Amino acid sequence: MQEPRTGISARGGRLRDYKDNTFFLEDGLLYHHKKHTSALTIVDRNHISMILQEFHYCPYMGHMSEARTKERVASTAWWPQWGQ
């Protein structure tokens, strides 16, 4: 089975995570919930580059380092192979 918005397989670990309430649907969007943090939206792979650029070059936050950009993005978005 394929998840429609992420293209990730629902077999194995991801299916277990869904059953354990690590993932949930709200208003047609799939979210990933991590302990002690807010829900993190799983974004479509086509939007990953755009999101990284928006956070990196945002005029309200200044031009941030790669580490700071990843930290800010991690507070609002998640996708498979996030740290790679």
C-alpha positions in Angstrom: 0.0 0.0 0.0 1.3 3.5 -0.8 0.6 6.6 1.1 -0.9 9.1 -1.4 0.9 12.3 -0.3 4.3 10.9 0.6 4.9 7.9 -1.6 6.2 5.9 1.4 5.2 2.3 1.9 2.7 1.6 4.7 4.2 -1.8 5.2 6.5 -2.7 8.1 7.6 0.0 10.5 5.5 2.8 9.0 2.3 0.8 9.4 3.3 0.0 12.9 3.9 3.7 13.6 0.5 4.6 12.2 -1.2 2.0 14.4 0.8 3.3 17.4 -0.6 6.8 16.7 2.8 8.2 15.6 1.0 9.2 12.4 -2.5 10.7 12.1 -4.8 12.3 9.6 -6.4 15.7 10.1 -8.3 17.6 7.4 -7.0 15.2 4.8 -3.3 15.9 5.7 -1.0 13.2 7.2 0.9 14.3 10.3 3.8 12.7 12.3 3.7 13.1 16.0 6.9 13.0 18.1 7.2 12.8 21.8 7.2 16.2 23.6 6.8 18.1 20.3 3.9 19.4 18.2 2.6 17.4 15.3 4.8 17.6 12.2 3.3 17.7 8.8 4.6 15.2 6.3 5.1 17.1 3.1 5.0 16.0 -0.5 8.6 15.3 -1.8 8.2 17.9 -4.5 7.9 20.6 -1.8 11.0 19.7 0.2 13.4 21.9 -1.7 11.0 24.8 -1.6 10.5 24.5 2.2 14.2 24.4 2.8 14.8 27.5 0.7 11.9 29.4 2.3 13.3 28.7 5.8 16.9 29.4 4.8 16.3 32.7 3.1 13.4 34.1 5.1 13.9 37.8 5.5 12.3 37.8 8.9 14.8 35.3 10.3 17.9 36.3 8.5 20.2 34.1 6.5 20.6 31.0 8.7 23.2 28.3 8.7 22.3 24.8 7.5 22.0 23.5 11.1 19.7 26.3 12.2 17.6 25.9 9.0 17.1 22.2 9.7 16.2 23.0 13.3 13.5 25.5 12.3 12.1 23.2 9.5 12.0 20.3 12.0 9.6 22.3 14.2 7.0 22.3 11.4 7.7 19.6 8.8 8.8 16.0 8.5 9.4 13.6 5.6 11.0 10.2 5.1 14.8 10.2 5.3 14.6 13.6 7.0 18.2 13.7 8.2 19.8 12.8 4.9 
